[in-house]
Amino acid sequence: MKLLGIILIVLGVLALVYQGIQYTSKEKILEIGSIKLSADTKKTIPLPPIVGGIAIVAGIALILVDRKKT
């Protein structure tokens, strides 16, 4: 439980710092016969700050519950 709590806290902090997941995709712009034109575009999946906050609170709660058990 303690390890899961620590992992949730770390993921929550990362979600607050980066505020999203970025990735690159290749899009086809033009294709005429054997001529192909494509471009790399960066896309972002936004993560609301509430997600990071919830992960941090859940991680702290797991650590506290684990402490009370022992």
C-alpha positions, 0 to 999 in steps of 0.5 A, a space after each residue: 500500500 505504501 509503495 502504491 501511495 508513493 507512486 500515486 504521489 509521484 504521478 500526481 506531481 508529474 501531472 501537475 508539472 507537465 499538464 498533459 501528454 505530448 506525442 508526435 504523429 505523422 500526417 499525410 498532407 499531399 499525395 499525387 501519384 508517386 509524390 507523397 508529402 507528410 509532416 510531423 505534428 505534435 499533439 497534446 492530450 491535456 490533463 486537468 490539474 484536478 487529476 494531479 491533485 486527486 492522485 496526490 491526495 489518494 497517495 497520501 491517504 494510502 500512506 496514512 492508511 498503511 501507517 495506521 494498520 501497523 
